[in-house]
Amino acid sequence: MAMEAMHAQDAMHGQDQGEMMEDAGGPAPLSILQAHGVPAADIKKLIEGGVHTLEALAHAPKKELTSIKGLSDAKVEKLQKEAWKLVPMGFTTASIVAEQRAEMIKVTTGCKELDNILEGGMETGSITEMYGEFRSGKTQLCHTLCVTCQLPVDMGGAEGKALYIDTEGT
């Protein structure tokens, strides 16, 4: 009951239930599923079958859930999909990773040949280590990237900001 009251209060403040789940801390009761169109009878079947929380439903094997009397494959799939929307699962599918990689912006180095070697430039959202001999151009490349990362995307930049930290005093 207290969780439902928290949910109603959070809904008034504009938070979605995913945020609410993260903020609440601790296991969430299955009764939350009623707000998502899951019949009370199905929730009762889950509880009688030994599944008492959203986390238990989200992480339970499908075979285990279908062994509960009154829950078909289709119904279990629907119940788990609702639970997965509310419980952070901690893993990402390959198709989602592929979509994220397709949206990645690459920043030009200012040198077409180096951009070709890097398959389009330096990737954003990642850490890149550069090393080499003294006076080989590492600092110059970093200074160039600080400028090009601020350029518009159509000019090879990322429309971003740069922070340069020199740990060697160069």
N, C-alpha and C positions, 0 to 999 in steps of 0.2 A: 504494500500500500504506500509506503513512504517513497518508493521509487517512482510510482505513478504520480504522486504529488509533485515530486521533483521534476518529472517530465512535463507536467502541465505548467509548472512555473517556468521551466526553461523554454517551453514553446512560446510563452508570452514574451520572453526576452529575445526571441528570434533565433535561438540555437537549434540546429538540427539534431536528430537523435544520435548520430555518429559522434558528434562533439560531446553530447550528454553522457554517452557510454564511457568515453575517455575520462571525463571529468569526475564521474561518480566513483570510480575505483571500486573494485570488488565485483563479484559475480552479479549478473542481472537476472531477475526472475523472468520466467517464460510469459508471464502475464502481459509484458510489454508487447508481445506479438498481436494481442487483440486489437491494438490501435492500428495495426497494419493489415487488418482484414482476416486474420486467422481465427477460425471459430473456437470458442471456449471448449467445445467437445474435443477438438484435436489437442489442445493444450493439456486437457485432463488426461488424455491417452498417453501423452508424453510423460507426464508426471507419474502416472501409474506404472509406466514402463521403466522408471528410474532416471529419467532425464528431467532435471529440475532447473537448469539455468540456460540462458542463451548460449553461453560459451560451450556448455556440454553438447548442445544441439549442433552448433556450428562445427565442432571438432569430431563429432561422432561419425564412425563409418556408416555408410548408407545401409550396409547389410545388417548392422546392429539395429538401426532404426526401423527397417522394414520387418524385423522380427517382432516388433511390438504389434499386438493385436489391433486391427482397425486402421493401420497406416500402410497405404499402398506405395509403390515406387514413385508415382507421380506426386502424391501428397507429401512424401518425405522430401522430394526434390524441391517442391514449393516452400516447405517449411525451412529447409536449409538455406535456400536463396534469401529468404527474409532475414534469417539469423546472420548470414554473411554480410548483409547490408549494414547491420547494427554492430557487429563484432569485428574489430580489427584483426585480420587473420595473419598478418606478418609475412606473407609471401606474395609474389607477383607472377603472373603467367608470362610465358615467352611472348605471346602476342601483344601484351601491354608494354613489355620492354621494347619490342620492335617498333611500336608506335612512338614511344618516347625517343628512341634513337633516330627515327625519321624526322622528328621535330627539332632535333639538336641543331644549334647554330654553330658554325665554325668560323673562327676569326682569322682573317688573312694575316700572314706574316709580313706581307709587303714584298715577298719574293715568289714569283710564279712557280719556279722550280721547287722551292721548299714546300709550297702549298701542294704541289702535285705529289711529292714524297709523302706528305701528311694526309693525303687523300682529301684535300679541300681546305686545309688550314688547321689551326689549333682548336680542339673541341672545348666547348664551354661546359661548365658543370663538372669538371674533372681536374685533378692535380697532375701537372706534367713536370717531370724532373728533367733539367738540362744540365749536362756536364761536358767538360772538354778542357783542352789545354788553355793555359794562360793566353790572353789576347786572341781567342778564337771567335769572339763575337757574341758570347752569351748575354752579356749586359746590354749590348746594342739591340739584340733581338727582344729582350724583355722591355726595353724602353719603347721599341717600335710597337710591340703588342699592347702596351699601355695606351698608346695613341689610337691604334686601329680598333681596339675593342670599343671605343667610344663612337666610332663612325656608324652611320646608318647601315642596316642590314644589306641593302642593295649595293653598298660600296664595300662589302666584305667585313663589316663590323658587326657588333652585337647591340648597339645602342645602349651600352652599359656604362659602368664606372670602373675605375682602376685604383688599386692600392698597391704601391710598390714598396717592398721592404728589402733593403740591401743589408745583408748580414756580414758582408765581407769588407765594406767600406770602399767600394769601387765607385 
